[in-house]
Each structure stands twice: as structure tokens, then as C-alpha cells.
Amino acid sequence: LMSLRRLQVIVVGSHLDSVDAGPGINDNGSGSATNLQMLIEFARLYLSSEEARAKVKSRVRFCFWGAEEEGLLGSEAYVARLASDNPGELANIAVNMNFDMLGRWAIVAALVRAAGCLCLTPCDAFRLQWQP
């Protein structure tokens, strides 16, 4: 496998907690389910062949945060730990994709339009970039 240490990091995150007054399946079961499905698809594609692995240009880190509804505690603790223990690794993060409340079709449609492709879900958008 090629060394990924020198490459930038894409963080794909979602929070696992919800608020008492909200619909937990949307906030944020939908974001966490999308994050998990993207992880599964990425792993399946990455492990499928050397050619697929060669297409990887960045490390992808899938994160599932806790206590986000209490004040972003999980993600902020992660960033603080990286900043103190490994600031170089923190500097390698190129982008953070936060999946929150994707259960509404309008949100998914906006995400797909922003990605500039004609597909139905974020996972489909991800797959389109991996066509052989």
C-alpha cells in the first residue's frame, strides 16, 4: 500500500446524540447513517483493488462525535487533543464534511446540487467519483 502519511486529511463527521425535543432519526440518525454508509462504501471500493487504492489522493477519516448537542464537546475535544498532541496532523486536515440532519429530501438535494452531479444520495455522489 502506498504511504498516506504525506497526504491531506478529509474528515467526514456526524454526531450521535440528539435533543429531547427533536426527531432523533433526523437529528442525527440520518447524518450518522449517511456517514456510516459512506465509510462502508469507501472501504469496499478501497479494498477492491490496487487500482482503486491508487486513486486515493487524501486520507479520509470518518468520525462519530458524542455530546455535540451539549456544545460540540466531542469534536472540540478531538481538535484540542490533536492541537496539543500532534499539531502537524491537525494542520493536515484539508476539509471537514459534517453530516447533520440529512433526513429531509431538500437538504440531500441541496448537497447533491452543491456536489455538481445528478444523483440521488450523497453515497451516489461518492460512487460517481470512483467509476473505473
Salt bridges, closest charged atoms under 4 A:
ASP17 OD1 - HIS15 ND1 2.93
ASP27 OD1 - HIS15 NE2 3.11
GLU41 OE1 - ARG44 NH2 3.01
GLU41 OE1 - ARG127 NE 3.16
GLU50 OE2 - ARG53 NH2 2.86
GLU69 OE2 - HIS15 NE2 3.53
ASP85 OD2 - ARG81 NE 2.61
GLU89 OE2 - ARG59 NH1 3.23
GLU89 OE2 - ARG61 NH2 2.47
ASP100 OD1 - HIS15 NE2 3.15
ASP124 OD1 - ARG127 NH1 2.52
